[in-house]
């Protein structure tokens, strides 16, 4: 499988840049693995966001989540990134990722 480009949607890159250095390193490594077609060490499907969307789970001093889609042939798209503070992903974060996924699919359909 060829190495895929990483595309950050919305403010997802800015949000990751706000995380601690160790957390950013872990996220960078996991995304690099995903770009190569491998599965990250800790993830779960995010079907409420869209088909093929996954949640990368990173645990350092806190819990962090990266919502992404890697099933599209041209790139790995990072839809959203956030610090998780409760057992369930907050509705606003899920909704934001869902809206970005829908916009991505619509944009791809126009090409």
Residue pairs with C-beta under 8 A, 6 or more apart in sequence:
1 36
1 37
3 35
3 36
4 34
4 35
4 36
4 37
4 70
4 74
4 75
4 76
5 35
5 74
5 75
5 76
6 31
6 35
6 75
6 76
6 78
7 75
7 76
7 77
7 78
8 78
9 77
9 78
9 79
9 80
9 100
9 103
9 104
10 79
10 80
10 96
10 100
12 66
12 78
12 79
12 80
12 81
13 78
13 81
15 80
15 81
15 82
16 24
16 27
16 66
16 78
16 81
17 24
19 27
19 64
19 81
19 83
20 60
20 61
22 60
22 61
23 58
23 60
23 61
23 62
23 64
26 58
26 60
27 56
27 58
27 64
27 66
27 81
30 40
30 41
30 56
30 58
30 66
31 56
31 66
31 68
31 76
31 78
33 39
33 40
34 40
34 56
34 68
34 70
34 76
35 70
35 76
37 70
40 54
40 56
42 56
42 57
42 58
42 59
43 54
43 55
43 56
43 57
44 54
44 55
44 57
45 53
45 54
45 55
46 53
46 54
46 55
46 67
46 89
46 94
46 97
47 53
48 94
48 98
49 67
49 79
49 94
49 97
49 98
49 101
50 69
50 98
50 101
50 102
50 105
51 71
52 69
52 70
52 71
52 72
53 67
53 68
53 69
53 79
53 97
53 101
54 67
54 68
54 69
54 70
55 65
55 66
55 67
55 89
56 65
56 66
56 67
56 68
57 63
57 64
57 65
58 64
58 65
58 66
62 83
62 84
63 83
63 84
63 85
64 81
64 82
64 83
64 84
65 80
65 81
65 82
65 83
65 84
65 89
65 93
66 78
66 80
66 81
67 78
67 79
67 80
67 81
67 93
67 97
68 76
68 77
68 78
68 79
69 76
69 77
69 79
69 101
69 104
70 76
70 77
72 108
77 104
79 96
79 97
79 100
79 101
79 104
80 93
80 96
80 97
80 100
82 90
82 93
84 90
